[in-house]
């Protein structure tokens, strides 16, 4: 998981629950690694999850993320402390600008170590984020989705139509 809300995996807000509904008939259960929220742990289960992922190399082979309306990916938000965190693996976010406020996220460094990166910009609501992504004057701190373009093999998938401006 690139990110997860600090909720149980049965919660309607759980990213894993949604992913599992789509993938459980395609991917063997032993190949799925849900983040298990532990409200009684100092790290809420993040350190345990990080250790689990380290058993498989500690990196993503392929990272697939969907950009938010503001250009965020995972729980790395524009001009937010999460995008400036230099942790190696996962980070705790306790002030997400998007509810719920408490989340765990792959750090920017973990995302950048991926072999392949894919970022999705789907639906009209993501059009502005896609335009930010294309804006060469912005860096990844203003549009975290740009991190994907720094991965050696990266892809952008969108349904947005951008009009070309022709020079006269």
C-alpha positions in Angstrom: 0.0 0.0 0.0 1.3 3.4 -0.9 -0.9 4.9 1.7 -3.7 4.1 4.1 -6.0 5.8 6.4 -5.7 4.9 10.1 -8.8 2.8 10.1 -9.5 -0.9 10.3 -9.4 -2.8 7.0 -13.1 -3.4 7.3 -13.9 0.4 7.4 -15.6 2.0 4.5 -12.7 4.5 4.5 -10.0 1.8 4.1 -8.1 1.9 0.8 -7.2 -1.7 1.2 -10.8 -2.7 1.6 -11.6 -1.0 -1.7 -8.5 -2.5 -3.4 -9.3 -6.0 -2.0 -12.8 -5.9 -3.4 -11.3 -5.4 -6.9 -8.3 -7.6 -6.7 -9.2 -10.5 -4.4 -10.2 -12.7 -7.3 -7.1 -11.8 -9.4 -4.2 -11.7 -6.9 -3.6 -14.6 -4.5 -4.3 -13.6 -0.9 -0.6 -14.3 0.1 0.5 -11.6 -2.4 -1.7 -8.9 -0.7 -0.1 -7.0 2.2 -2.7 -4.9 4.0 -1.7 -2.2 6.5 -3.2 -3.2 9.8 -4.0 -0.2 12.0 -3.1 -0.8 15.6 -4.6 2.0 17.8 -2.6 0.7 20.8 0.8 1.0 19.2 2.9 4.1 19.4 3.4 3.9 15.6 -0.2 2.8 15.0 1.1 -0.2 13.2 3.3 1.7 10.7 6.6 0.2 12.0 5.2 -3.3 11.9 4.0 -2.7 8.3 7.4 -1.3 7.3 9.1 -4.4 8.7 6.7 -6.6 6.8 7.5 -4.8 3.5 11.2 -5.0 4.2 10.9 -8.8 4.1 10.2 -8.3 0.4 13.0 -5.8 -0.3 11.5 -2.7 1.3 10.8 -1.1 -2.1 8.0 -1.0 -4.7 8.7 -2.7 -8.0 5.8 -0.9 -9.4 4.0 2.0 -7.7 0.5 2.8 -9.0 -1.0 6.0 -7.6 -3.9 8.2 -8.4 -3.4 11.9 -8.2 -5.8 13.9 -6.0 -7.5 17.1 -7.1 -4.6 19.1 -5.7 -1.9 16.9 -7.3 -1.2 14.8 -4.1 -0.3 11.2 -4.3 -0.4 8.7 -1.5 -0.6 11.0 1.5 2.0 13.4 0.2 0.3 16.7 -0.1 1.5 19.9 -1.9 3.5 22.3 0.3 2.7 20.1 3.3 5.1 18.6 5.9 4.5 15.2 4.4 6.2 16.1 1.1 9.3 17.4 2.9 9.7 14.3 5.1 13.0 12.5 4.2 12.2 9.2 5.8 13.3 6.1 4.0 10.1 4.1 4.0 6.7 5.0 5.6 5.7 8.2 7.4 2.9 9.1 9.8 0.7 12.0 8.7 -1.4 13.4 11.5 -2.6 16.6 9.8 -3.8 15.6 6.4 -5.6 18.5 4.6 -8.0 15.9 3.4 -10.1 13.8 5.9 -9.4 11.7 7.7 -6.5 13.6 9.2 -4.5 10.6 10.4 -2.8 8.4 7.7 0.3 6.4 6.9 2.1 7.0 3.6 5.0 5.8 1.6 7.6 8.5 1.8 8.8 10.4 -1.2 12.1 8.5 -1.0 10.3 5.2 -1.0 8.3 6.2 -4.1 11.4 7.4 -5.9 13.1 4.0 -5.4 10.4 2.3 -7.4 11.4 0.6 -10.6 8.2 1.6 -12.4 5.8 4.4 -11.6 2.3 4.9 -12.9 0.2 8.0 -12.0 -3.5 8.3 -12.9 -5.4 11.5 -13.6 -9.0 10.4 -14.2 -12.2 12.4 -14.4 -12.7 16.1 -15.0 -12.1 16.7 -11.3 -8.4 15.8 -11.8 -7.9 18.1 -14.8 -6.4 20.9 -12.7 -4.0 18.4 -11.1 -2.9 17.2 -14.5 -2.3 20.8 -15.6 -0.1 21.3 -12.5 1.7 18.1 -13.4 2.5 19.4 -16.9 3.5 22.9 -15.6 7.3 22.9 -15.9 7.6 25.9 -13.5 6.3 23.7 -10.6 8.3 21.1 -8.7 7.2 18.1 -6.8 6.7 20.1 -3.6 3.8 22.0 -5.3 2.6 18.9 -7.2 3.7 15.6 -5.5 2.5 13.6 -8.6 5.6 14.9 -10.3 7.6 12.4 -8.2 6.4 9.7 -10.5 8.1 11.4 -13.5 11.4 11.1 -11.6 11.2 7.3 -11.5 13.3 5.7 -14.3 10.4 4.1 -16.0 7.2 6.2 -15.6 3.8 6.4 -17.1 0.9 8.9 -17.0 -2.6 7.7 -17.7 -5.3 10.3 -18.1 -8.7 10.9 -19.8 -8.1 14.7 -19.8 -8.0 16.5 -23.1 -5.7 19.4 -23.1 -5.9 21.9 -26.0 -2.7 22.7 -27.7 -1.8 26.4 -27.8 -0.4 27.3 -31.1 2.2 30.0 -31.5 1.4 32.6 -34.2 
